[in-house]
Amino acid sequence: MGFLFPGFLFALLLIAIPVIIHLFNFRKFKKVYFTNVKFLKDAQLQTSSTQKLKERLILLSRILAIIFLVLAFSQPYFKDKTDKKTFKNAVISIYLDNSYSMEAVNKNGSLLDEAKRNVKELVDAYSLNDKFQLFTNDFSGKQQRLITKEELLDELNDIKILPIGRDYQSIINRQQNFLFNEQKVKREAYLISDFQKQNQESLKKDTSISFHLIPLIANDLPNISVDSVYFLSPFHQPNQKENLVYKVTNHSDKTAENIPVKLNINGSQKAIASLNIKPNCSQTDTLIFSGLTGGWQKASITIKDYPIVFDDVLNFTFEVKNQIPVLGIFENNAQQNIKIAYQTDAFFKFTEVDLSQINYSGLSNQQLIILENLKSISSGLTQQLKQYLDNGGSLSVFIPLEADLNSYESFFKIIGIDYPTSLVAQNIKAKKIDLTHPIFTDIFEQTPKNIDLPVANKYFNSSNLTKTTKEVLIAGEGNEALFDVFKIGSGKAYVSFIPIEKEASNLSQHALFLPMLFKMALLAAKEQKLFYTIGKDQEVEIPNFNIPENQNIIIKNKEIEVIPELIKKPSETMLYFADQLNKQGIYEVLLKDSLLASFALNEDRRESELKFYNRDELSKIFGVSDKNILKTNAQTLAKQIETSNFGVSLWKLCIILTILFLLMEILLIRFFKNKNLSAA
């Protein structure tokens, strides 16, 4: 147990006079309480043990009342057993949440303004020799330094709302890393926030650092947010129908009715909708539109919802390509049926090259590569194709009748798929087709009952060893694999175990052949990331371009222009911008005046769900005691911090005991009467 010494000295003065009276003037004390002359005369004659007991109990009650009154003024407390060290100075790390949810209001104004007032009260609880760190969701380098109380108050005025949210573990880690080198002083950490719920069950923290939480409570507000969008098809063609799926969430306890939804692309409204959303539920819907031209599309989904509006707009971008590059590799003679098929649609930029003239450096620019009739596959081509597949490319292989099966076995084993074991000279007809696979969807207006499928008089047996990464698209009698697709790394490989030579099958003349070639090329389109999230994503992916060493790529919009760090990969280029971009919007990637790509940044939707931890949950998740969770609507923070630092205060208990003993004295005087005296 300990005492606050100023209060203790003051209390000693209060007790000095009563103690002297009790020690040196006890007779006078008795006369005050026993004024009745007859009673004093009888009392002198009274020697019974009952009367003596009464006097002693009265005296004991008065002494105990005075003792506990003295203790109340000295403010006793139980010292925290975990705080074994005593330090002269302290270093205090203060985190102030300035995310979008801190724009909410309560009776004291906005939560951010209340948080700033709390910081001012907090620092008043410490001495002039103590040092502070003040940081926000910005996580900037200038916040990683010790400052004085005056410097902290100056920086406090400049804090504004940011579209960045941080998880609690990263906040604690930042405080612990900062306080790590401050071993010779008392280390305190404060988190001031509305403490929105996150997917965290418990947090890891340094037990040698004293953590304190200051939760802020806002008024209940309804909120609706646009959370995400995606296309049903990964590829986009000019003037083609598009299906865009979007998700909207109602974060309130009431049904949201007739919420207007608008889709804008390149400044023009393309579609509208209206939604009714149940309480605390999400709803997805599809917008159908068309009429796009080639190039990068700058789009947004917008709703109207007040008063929380930061999540009412979701920006996204995507590219509509004018052409898809497809490369056919042949040996000696090209397959005319493949060339003719792709030449029927100008959307496909089909080129063919002889095996001996391949430009390996240009393979990564092809959306689909077709091996038409290669008798064997060299080790050099094998390695190039494997890298191409691993980086997300698509490969189509038609095995010729004169194939070197050992070469194909070696190639297919290296890329990890089934290989041809032998050529079977036997009639076979396709019996099954997977109409649910994207390669066959949209080919038929309605599902045919008796579909005409390819036939062959020669085909290759498959090793049939691959299970998890294989899909059988066309199968013959006895489930013999005739046309399969395999997932390889980020890419995929289509393998036809039916030769396309006319003397072996009718596949190249069949009605399915052309749409299969088209779909293989279209499905090879790499799905674009429609948008990125501020605070989570610090780099964007763009297609590969030949960028001169002496020129810089620039990211810009109407308000900002930055030069990102360039990270080149085999199939793509990554632009790293770190925390240079922290505003929602659509940005352009430029090389001089040439547009390379566009991308969208949106605020983190975690701030949209206005659900907060209560005190019990905070105590469990952060691993702190209830006394370290300070109340903003009770006594001043300085007083609470003082109590938290010193331990459990006992002054209230002392006041209660003082009153009880005074009451006991009164009761003893009034009701404890000697029987003999009463009779007299």
Secondary structure, DSSP 8 states (H G I E B T S, - for coil): -B--HHHHHHHHHHHHHHHHHHHH-HHHHHHHH---HHHHHHHHH---HHHHHHHHHHHHHHHHHHHHHHHHHH--EE--TT-----SSEEEEEEE--SGGGG-EETTEEHHHHHHHHHHHHHHTS-TT-EEEEE-TT--GGGSS-B-HHHHHHHHTT----S----HHHHHHHHHHHHTT--SSEEEEEEEE--B--S-S-----TTSEEEEEE--------EEEEEEEESSS---TT--EEEEEEEEE-SSS-EEEEEEEEEETTEEEEEEEEEE-TTEEEEEEEEE----SEEEEEEEEE--SS--TTSEEEEEEEE-S-EEEEEEESSS--HHHHHHHHT-TTEEEEEEEGGG--GGGGGG-SEEEE-S-S---HHHHHHHHHHHHTT-EEEEE--TT--HHHHHHHHHHHTS--EEEEE-S-EEEEEE-TTSTTTTTTSSS--SS----EES-EEEE-----TTEEEEEEEGGG-EEEEEEEETTEEEEEESS--STTTBSGGGSTTHHHHHHHHHHTTS------EETTT--EEEE------TT--EEEE-SS-EE--EEEE-SS-EEEE-TTS--S-EEEEEEETTEEEEEEEEE--GGGG---B--HHHHHHHHT--GGGB--SSSS-HHHHHHHHHH-EE-HHHHHHHHHHHHHHHHHHHHH---HHHHH-
